[in-house]
Each structure stands twice: as C-alpha cells, then as structure tokens.
Amino acid sequence: MAGVAKAIGYGSLMGARGNSGVILSQILRGLTAGLSTLDSIDGPDLAVGLTACSSSAQSSLVTPLGGEPTAKVLEILLHQKGLLDSQVPPRRLEYFVACADAACAKAMYSVAARLRAAGHSANFSYKLGGLSKQLKEASSQNAARCVIIGQEYLDRQELVIKDMLSGEQTQVHVNQLLPEPGGTT
C-alpha cells in the first residue's frame, strides 16, 4: 500500500494543473499519507483518511479565502455522489498519535500501525508540526485519547496517554498499551 500511496501523491502533484489541481493533489497526498501504513482499506479507514486530508489541503493554502472548509466540501461532494450516508453518526477516533519531537516520527508511524493492527482506530498527522497543533488536530478528529511520543519513548519505551475529554495524562510502557508485533498483550 505504501508504494501505491506514494505514487498517487507524486503523480497527482506532477499532473496538477492550476491552483485547484494543486489543492486536489494535497488532498490526495493527505489521504494517502494516512492510509499508507495499512495493508488494506475499509470504509472507516477511508473516513479517517478524508479527515486527515482536509488539514493537508487547508495547510497548502497560503492565504485561506474563507468559504466552506475543505472537509465540508468533501462531505458535500460525497453526499452528492451518494457515497456518504447522512444517517451514519460521526465516528469517534480511539487514538490520535502525536509526535513531540521530529526524532520520534518513525515511532509515531509504528505506534499508529500497531494500534490499528490491534483493532483500534488510530490516526496521526503526516505533517510534523508543534505538539499543540497536533493536539488541536486530535481534538478536531474527535479522538478519545492522544498518544504522545517524546523523549520518554526514546529513553524508556514509555508513552504519554492524554484523555482528550478530561485532560488527564498517564505514562505507560508501550507493551501495556500495545501487543508485541506478532504476539498478544
């Protein structure tokens, strides 16, 4: 899937014509970045990917001009094509994985993939920004918890889990949250 995602992102940018084409390429880049760690994609994965691609397209605009946010435009288009059932309640993301330092980016992708492999809904920001921006994104994606990967992970394999509703944070060893690859918890 990673190769397909990379090809879609690159090809859509190289083939883009005009501002709208570039914005569409950013939407596809955000979508594929969020899905590239998966072996296969189902409806809920696509919904999480569409949420991630919205922030990608918005951030690609130098001067946002107002109007409908990109996510709303995508929702309208999907409704018009009959691809989105309006009766489906919004999905709550179980985990958003944030990276407190660029040195932890690889661990962020790994933790998100392991959460997904364990059957949890998990997402992350493909664009490494500050932690506060990532926490805002976690909130906008309706995440129940945010897994923060920082120096504690690099030093002791410990994760900080933030409850997005209460704001409470706990520190746990990665094996308390995630099963070993190929094993169980």
Secondary structure by P-SEA (a helix, b strand, c coil): caaaaaaaaaaaaaacccaaaaaaaaaaaaaaaaccccccccaaaaaaaaaaaaaaaaaacccccccccaaaaaaaaaaaaccccccccbbbbcbbbbbccccaaaaaaaaaaaaaaaccbbbbbcccccaaaaaaaaaaacccbbbbbccccccccbbbbbcccccbbbbbccccccccccccc
